[in-house]
Every structure is written in structure tokens, then in C-alpha cells.
Amino acid sequence: MENRQELERMIRSMVMSMMNGTDTGAAVSEGALPDEPGVFTSVNAAVAAAKQAQIQFEECTLATRSKAIEAIRQGMRPLVNKLAQMTYEETGMGRVADKIIKLNLTIDKTPGVEDLKTECETGDNGMTLYELSPYGVIGAVTPSTNPSETLICNAIGMLAAGNAIFFSVHPGAKQLSRWLVSQLNRIVADAIGINNLIVTIAEPSIEAAQEMMVHPDIPLLVVTGGPGVVHQALCSGKKVIGAGAGNPPAFVDETADIRKAAQDIVMGASFDNNILCIAEKSVVAIRSIVDQLISEMKLAGAILIEKEEEIQKLLDITLQKNETPSRKYVGRNAGVILRDAGIEVDGDPRLIIMKTDKHHPFATIEMLMPILPIITVDSFEEGLATALFLEAGLHHTATMHSLNMERLNKMARAMKTSIFVKNGPSYAGLGYNGEGTTTFTIATPTGEATTSARHFARRRRCCLTTGFQIR
């Protein structure tokens, strides 16, 4: 029976190849880099190769998809330290130790085919089945902040749904991403015998990303990046899953366990130097506990900057005239930023903190640096309003530290964020020291929130009218 199914699969694949003509095969042959599987010289060649691979893959069983995903998990584990180091060396952002944690989290907690749940309805008029099936070739944009994590996470989820993937990677992480695509291709091909399920091009660019977005053989775009690239994808006329900006506030009220809140906030906001979009970007604290909170944050590894002229020095070097963060300092260590601002510092502080008002640029702009403003309020109501102002309707992430359940629930409802963490560090919302699966594509503009395999599949309805119920 298995031999017959395999023969039928091969025949269907050959027929589809003939239907697509000889030009596609020529494009694949001419555009492929022989020593780097999955890497091509042009978008068209890469997409053509991925399309042919996906036709084969779609005929495979769920067991084959699971085999490919398990091979990725096993194949990536020995490479985690190397990937973390390569990412740091190419991007200059974050901390290698924290990247190792993120990569292990991605490998272990990204869902596979188990995420594709079948729904079924039966009654007097038969049975209706709802199942999730592939889109085809997905066009995925990855960021420079979390390039390897996003690429591996998306590869697992998108392959689980039966798709092939064209990765339009960030030019700031192109060497790492190109190498990683090749490694993933080798792993998958060795496991299931299909090449080019994961592809990219040798030289990524804005023009190549634009070409990918309008390519007729890409029906779904998954964009993990800033608001500009998400907007551009939304203008393509295609189905888009967009992961945009966030500016997560952390609210601490007078009922909280202040020591734990301080430790959680310092660890969350300083993790990989704040380049995670879910990381705490500001703190809102009730006046009666704000000094205690700051004292505990200092004990947890933060350094307090109190002089206005020193806060201004930090602002001068980290924020450009167009009110965007300086790429020179995105994801840099706190000590590096302080020293470049001319502020003397001992050791290697995890986080820079200071008191500001809610309108300060450090509070309103997503800096992606280990710089955390603290805004003082006089009541829960003022604190909630301030948190809503700072989050700015992005609906991304927020955290709260409180022992008052009514307040916790009220803030969770009011914020309407994709991730809301109660009494924990922000990264608990990604499943690290928190329950649940992980993802590095959090689709807030388009509403899918924490994405997984089921979001990368079409929901299809199949109806049988001749019975099939035994009630």
C-alpha cells in the first residue's frame, strides 16, 4: 500500500512539473548556488524552486512533516552556541548568553503538526469537516533583532502547515541568515528527501523584498519587522500576517511584591539588551512604592541616572534628529551606552533607569535599548491611563505587578494586548519561565497575535451529505 501511494505521489509530481513547463526547471538550475542549498541568485529562481518542492511536500503525510520538524529540532541543537555567536558578531546587538536561551526556547517550544486541529460537525444531514491545509510558498520577512530565532520558528510552523518558505531576510543579518537557510535545507533534505523547501537569495535588498511581496506564486506574506515593512506588505493585496512594533509598559501598584517585581522587570527589560519587542519599555509605578521599587531594581542590576544633564546626554547620543533610535546603540550593553555618553560607570550594569514624565522620548519611543524610564502616578486609575497612553494602541504587550486580582483583570481587559503578563517578566509571555508555546512572530496589526502552524494554513470545509453519524 505504501509503495502504491509513493508511486502515485511521484506521478502527480511529474505531471505538475510538466504542466509548469521547462522554463521553471531552467530557472532553478541557473539560479541555484551549488555549494549553498536553498540559496539563489534571484527571487524568481528561489520561488520557482520552492514551488516545485512544495508540490512534492504537499503530497507527503503528516508523519513526514513531523519527521522534517524533528530533524530541524535535532539538527539545530548542536548549532545553538554557534548561531548565538554568529548573530552577535554580525548584528552587534544583544548578549550571546541570552541568545542561547532564545534559540533553545525556539527549538523546544515552537509547535509543529500537533497545532493543526481538526474540527467536525455531524447531524441528520451528514458530516462537515474543517481542516487546515497549506497555502503553498509563504513569503516571510525576518528582522535583524531576532534573525535566527524568527527564521527557525517560522520554518517549523510553516513546514508543519505543509508550506515551503521564501525568506526575505534583513540585510543586517544576511550572512547568518544565508548560512542558516542552507543548514536547514540540508537537514530537511536528509530527513525527507526534498530540497528547497526553505529558500532565500544571496543578496537581500529592499527591492528584492518588494519583488517577493508581489510575486504571483506567493499567496501569503508573513512579516516580522517594523511598521514600514508591515504597511508595505498590507498594500500588496495579498493575505498578510504582520508583526509590528510594540512599546510595552510595566505597571507596579502598591500591593505588589516589590522585590520580585523589581527583579522581574530588570531581567525582562535587560534580556538580550531589550531588543525583544515584548520587553518592558517603561515602568509606571504608584508614588508610595516607587522609591522602594528603584532601590530593589538597583540591587537587581540596574543603574539609576538622576542628573538631568546626564539623562540629556543619553538622549543626545541614542535618539536621532528624526526621533528614531540610533542604530549604533540598538541592543548595545548599558555600560557601552553610558560610557559613550560620558557617564562614568563601574562594572557591567544590566539596565539604565531614570525617572521621567510620560511624555519623555525614552517613554514614548520604542528604543530597543537597555534604557528604562520610570513614570510616577498617584492612583491605579492614573496608572492605567498612563499605561494605555504609553502602549499607544499597538496592542502588543503589557505587564502588571499587583496582588489585587480585580486590578489585574481590569488592566488586562483595558490594554487589549496580544500578550499580557501578570506578576512576571515580559519574556514569560513567550513561554520562557511561563507556560505555553513560543513564537517570534507576534502579529498585532493583523490580529493573529502569537502565531503558530495553524495561522500558516487555510481553513477548508468539506461536507458529506449522506450520513456519517452514529448517535
C-alpha positions in Angstrom: 0.0 0.0 0.0 2.8 2.4 0.9 4.6 1.7 -2.4 1.4 2.4 -4.4 1.0 5.7 -2.5 4.6 6.6 -3.2 4.2 5.8 -6.9 1.0 7.9 -7.1 2.8 10.8 -5.4 5.7 10.6 -7.9 3.4 10.5 -10.9 1.5 13.6 -9.6 4.7 15.4 -9.1 5.9 14.6 -12.6 2.6 15.7 -14.1 2.8 19.0 -12.2 6.3 19.6 -13.4 5.3 19.1 -17.0 2.3 21.4 -16.6 4.6 24.1 -15.3 6.8 23.8 -18.4 10.6 23.7 -18.8 11.3 27.3 -18.0 10.8 26.8 -14.3 13.3 24.0 -14.2 15.8 26.1 -16.1 15.4 29.0 -13.7 16.0 26.7 -10.7 19.2 25.3 -12.3 20.6 28.6 -13.4 19.8 30.5 -10.2 20.9 28.0 -7.5 24.2 28.3 -5.7 25.8 24.8 -5.9 27.6 25.0 -2.5 24.7 26.6 -0.6 21.4 24.6 -0.9 18.4 26.8 -0.8 20.3 30.0 -1.7 19.6 31.5 -5.1 20.7 34.5 -7.2 17.2 35.8 -7.8 13.8 35.9 -6.2 12.1 34.3 -9.2 14.5 31.3 -9.2 14.2 30.8 -5.5 10.4 31.0 -5.6 10.2 28.6 -8.6 12.4 26.1 -6.7 10.3 26.4 -3.6 7.1 25.9 -5.5 8.3 22.6 -7.0 9.4 21.5 -3.6 6.1 22.4 -2.0 4.2 20.4 -4.7 6.1 17.3 -3.5 5.8 18.2 0.1 2.0 18.6 -0.1 1.7 15.0 -1.1 3.5 13.8 1.9 1.9 12.5 5.1 1.7 14.4 8.4 4.2 11.9 9.7 6.7 13.1 7.0 6.1 16.7 8.1 6.7 15.7 11.7 9.9 13.9 10.6 11.2 17.1 9.0 10.4 19.2 12.0 12.0 16.8 14.4 15.1 16.7 12.2 15.2 20.5 12.5 15.0 20.4 16.2 17.7 17.8 16.5 19.9 19.4 13.8 19.7 22.9 15.3 20.6 21.9 18.9 24.3 21.4 18.4 24.4 24.7 16.5 22.9 26.9 19.2 26.1 28.3 20.6 27.5 29.0 17.1 24.3 30.7 16.0 24.2 32.9 19.0 27.8 33.9 18.5 27.3 34.5 14.7 24.2 36.6 15.4 26.1 38.8 17.9 29.1 39.2 15.6 27.1 40.2 12.6 24.4 42.4 14.2 26.4 43.7 17.2 23.1 43.5 19.2 22.3 41.8 22.5 24.1 39.3 24.6 25.3 35.9 23.5 24.1 34.1 26.7 20.6 35.5 26.2 20.5 34.5 22.5 21.3 30.9 23.5 18.3 30.9 25.8 16.1 32.3 23.0 17.3 29.7 20.5 16.8 26.8 22.9 13.3 28.1 23.6 12.6 28.3 19.9 13.8 24.8 19.2 11.9 23.3 22.2 8.6 25.2 22.3 7.6 26.1 18.8 4.6 23.9 17.9 4.6 21.5 15.0 1.8 19.5 13.3 0.1 19.0 16.7 -1.1 22.5 16.3 -3.3 21.6 13.3 -6.6 20.7 15.0 -9.4 19.1 13.0 -13.0 20.2 13.7 -16.0 18.1 12.8 -19.8 18.5 12.9 -22.3 15.7 12.5 -26.1 15.6 12.4 -29.1 14.3 10.5 -27.8 15.9 7.3 -24.4 14.3 7.3 -20.9 15.4 8.4 -18.9 18.6 7.8 -15.2 18.5 8.3 -12.9 21.5 8.8 -9.2 21.0 8.3 -6.1 23.2 7.8 -4.2 22.9 4.5 -1.2 24.6 3.0 -1.1 28.0 1.3 1.9 27.0 -0.9 5.0 29.1 -0.8 5.0 31.7 2.0 7.0 34.9 1.7 8.5 35.6 5.2 10.3 38.7 6.2 12.7 38.4 9.1 14.2 41.1 11.3 17.8 41.9 12.3 16.9 41.9 16.0 16.0 38.2 16.3 17.0 36.8 12.9 17.9 33.2 13.7 15.1 32.7 16.2 12.5 34.1 13.8 13.8 32.0 10.9 13.8 28.7 12.8 10.4 29.4 14.5 8.8 30.3 11.1 10.4 27.3 9.4 9.0 24.9 11.9 5.5 26.4 11.9 5.2 26.9 8.2 6.6 23.4 7.3 4.2 21.9 9.8 1.3 23.5 7.9 2.7 22.0 4.6 4.2 25.1 3.0 7.5 25.9 1.5 9.1 29.3 2.6 11.0 32.1 0.8 12.8 34.1 3.5 13.4 37.7 2.7 15.9 38.3 5.4 17.2 41.6 6.9 20.4 42.8 5.1 21.8 43.5 8.6 21.8 39.7 9.3 22.3 38.4 5.8 25.4 36.2 6.3 23.9 34.5 9.3 20.5 34.0 7.6 22.0 32.7 4.4 24.1 30.2 6.3 21.1 29.1 8.4 18.9 28.6 5.4 21.5 26.3 3.9 21.8 24.3 7.1 18.0 23.9 7.4 17.8 22.8 3.8 20.5 20.1 4.3 18.7 18.9 7.5 15.3 18.7 5.8 16.6 17.1 2.6 18.5 14.5 4.5 15.4 13.7 6.6 12.7 13.5 3.9 14.5 13.8 0.5 13.0 17.1 -0.6 15.3 20.0 -1.5 14.4 23.7 -1.5 11.5 23.8 1.0 13.4 26.7 2.6 14.9 29.3 0.3 16.4 32.7 0.2 18.6 34.8 -2.1 22.3 35.6 -1.7 22.0 39.3 -1.6 18.8 40.6 0.2 17.6 44.1 -0.5 14.5 46.3 -0.3 13.9 45.8 -4.0 14.1 42.0 -3.6 11.6 42.2 -0.7 9.3 44.2 -2.8 9.6 41.7 -5.7 8.8 38.9 -3.3 5.7 40.7 -2.0 4.1 40.9 -5.4 5.3 37.6 -6.8 2.3 35.7 -8.3 3.4 32.3 -6.7 3.4 33.7 -3.2 -0.1 33.8 -1.8 0.7 34.6 1.9 3.1 37.1 3.4 4.4 36.8 7.0 6.2 39.9 8.0 8.2 40.3 11.3 9.5 43.8 11.3 8.8 47.4 11.8 5.6 49.3 10.8 7.0 50.4 7.5 7.6 46.9 6.1 4.3 45.7 7.5 2.4 48.6 5.8 4.1 47.8 2.5 3.1 44.2 2.8 -0.5 45.2 3.5 -0.5 47.2 0.3 0.3 44.1 -1.7 -3.3 42.9 -2.0 -2.3 39.5 -0.5 -3.1 37.8 2.7 -0.7 39.2 5.3 0.2 38.2 8.8 2.0 41.2 10.2 4.1 41.5 13.4 4.7 45.2 14.0 6.1 47.5 16.7 5.4 47.4 20.4 6.1 49.7 23.4 5.2 47.6 26.4 4.6 49.3 29.8 5.0 47.6 33.1 2.6 48.8 35.8 3.5 48.3 39.5 0.9 49.1 42.2 1.3 49.4 45.9 0.0 45.8 46.6 2.8 44.1 44.6 5.6 42.1 45.8 8.1 44.9 45.2 11.3 42.9 45.3 10.0 40.3 42.9 8.5 43.0 40.6 11.9 44.8 40.5 13.8 41.6 39.7 11.3 40.6 37.0 11.3 44.0 35.4 15.2 44.2 35.4 15.5 40.7 33.9 12.8 41.3 31.3 13.9 44.7 30.2 17.6 43.8 30.0 17.1 40.4 28.4 19.2 40.5 25.2 19.6 44.2 25.8 15.9 45.0 25.2 15.7 44.1 21.5 12.7 41.8 22.0 9.5 43.6 21.0 7.8 42.2 24.1 10.4 43.6 26.6 9.4 46.2 29.1 10.0 49.6 27.6 8.7 51.7 30.5 7.6 51.4 34.1 4.6 53.0 35.7 4.7 53.0 39.5 2.5 54.2 42.3 4.2 57.0 44.2 4.1 55.3 47.6 6.3 52.4 46.4 8.4 54.0 43.6 11.5 54.7 45.7 11.4 51.1 47.1 11.0 49.8 43.6 14.0 51.7 42.4 16.1 50.5 45.3 15.3 46.9 44.6 15.9 47.4 40.8 19.4 48.7 41.7 20.0 45.6 43.8 18.9 43.5 40.8 21.5 45.0 38.4 20.1 48.4 37.3 21.9 51.7 37.5 19.9 54.8 38.3 20.7 58.1 36.4 19.4 61.0 38.4 21.0 64.1 37.0 19.0 65.8 34.2 22.1 66.7 32.3 23.2 63.1 32.2 19.7 61.9 31.1 20.0 64.5 28.3 23.5 63.2 27.3 21.9 59.7 27.0 19.1 61.1 24.9 21.5 63.1 22.7 23.5 60.0 21.6 20.7 57.4 21.4 18.0 59.4 19.6 18.4 60.8 16.1 17.0 64.2 15.0 14.2 62.4 13.1 13.2 60.9 16.5 14.2 57.4 15.6 16.7 55.3 17.7 20.3 55.4 16.7 21.2 52.0 15.2 24.6 52.4 16.7 23.1 51.8 20.2 20.2 49.5 19.5 20.8 46.3 21.5 24.1 47.6 23.0 25.2 46.9 26.5 24.2 49.5 29.1 27.8 50.1 30.0 28.7 50.9 26.4 25.9 53.5 26.1 26.8 55.1 29.4 30.5 55.4 28.6 29.8 56.8 25.2 27.6 59.4 26.8 30.5 60.4 29.1 28.9 58.9 32.2 31.4 57.1 34.5 30.2 53.6 35.4 31.7 50.6 37.2 31.2 47.0 36.1 28.6 45.9 33.6 25.1 47.1 34.6 22.2 45.2 33.0 19.9 48.2 32.7 19.8 52.0 32.8 16.9 53.5 34.8 15.7 57.1 35.4 12.6 59.0 36.5 10.8 60.8 33.7 7.3 62.0 32.8 5.1 60.1 30.4 5.9 62.4 27.5 9.7 61.8 27.6 11.1 60.3 24.4 12.5 57.3 26.3 9.0 56.5 27.4 7.1 57.2 24.1 9.6 55.8 21.5 10.5 52.1 21.2 14.2 52.4 21.7 15.2 48.7 21.8 18.0 49.5 24.2 18.5 48.7 27.9 17.1 52.1 28.9 14.0 52.1 31.1 12.1 55.3 32.2 10.0 55.2 35.4 6.9 57.3 35.5 5.3 58.0 38.9 1.5 58.1 39.3 -0.8 58.7 42.3 -3.5 56.1 41.8 -4.4 52.9 39.9 -6.7 54.8 37.6 -3.9 57.3 36.7 -1.5 54.4 36.3 -3.8 52.5 33.9 -4.5 55.7 31.8 -0.7 56.2 31.7 0.0 52.7 30.6 -2.6 53.0 27.9 -1.0 56.2 26.7 2.4 54.6 26.5 1.3 51.5 24.8 -0.3 53.8 22.2 -2.9 51.3 20.9 -0.3 49.0 19.4 -2.0 46.1 21.2 1.3 44.3 21.6 2.4 43.5 25.2 1.9 44.8 28.7 2.8 43.6 32.2 1.4 44.3 35.6 2.7 43.6 39.1 -0.1 43.5 41.7 -1.8 41.3 44.3 -5.2 42.8 43.6 -7.0 40.5 41.2 -9.6 43.0 40.3 -7.0 45.4 39.1 -5.1 42.8 37.2 -8.2 41.8 35.3 -9.3 45.4 34.7 -5.9 46.2 33.2 -5.8 43.1 31.1 -9.2 43.9 29.6 -8.4 47.6 29.1 -5.0 47.1 27.4 -6.3 44.6 24.8 -2.7 43.5 24.1 -1.7 40.3 22.3 0.4 39.4 25.4 -0.4 40.3 29.0 1.9 39.1 31.8 0.8 39.2 35.4 3.4 39.2 38.1 6.3 38.0 35.9 9.0 39.2 33.5 7.8 40.1 30.0 9.5 37.0 28.5 7.1 34.7 30.4 4.7 35.7 27.6 6.9 33.9 25.2 6.9 30.7 27.2 10.3 31.3 28.9 9.7 30.7 32.6 6.0 30.8 31.7 3.5 28.3 30.4 2.6 27.9 26.8 4.3 27.7 23.4 6.7 30.2 21.9 6.8 32.4 18.8 8.9 35.2 17.5 6.2 36.5 15.1 3.6 38.3 17.2 1.0 39.5 14.7 -0.6 42.5 16.4 -1.5 44.7 13.4 -3.4 41.9 11.7 -4.7 40.2 14.8 -3.3 36.7 14.8 -1.3 37.5 18.0 1.1 34.7 19.0 1.4 32.8 15.7 1.8 29.1 15.2 1.4 26.5 12.5 -2.4 26.9 12.3 -2.0 30.5 11.3 0.0 29.5 8.3 -2.7 27.2 6.9 -6.0 27.7 5.1 -9.2 26.6 6.9 -11.1 24.4 4.5 -14.6 22.9 4.8 -15.6 19.5 3.4 -19.2 18.4 3.5 -20.6 14.8 3.3 -24.4 14.8 2.9 -25.1 11.0 3.0 -24.8 10.4 6.7 -21.9 9.5 9.0 -23.1 9.8 12.5 -24.0 7.0 14.9 -25.9 8.9 17.6 
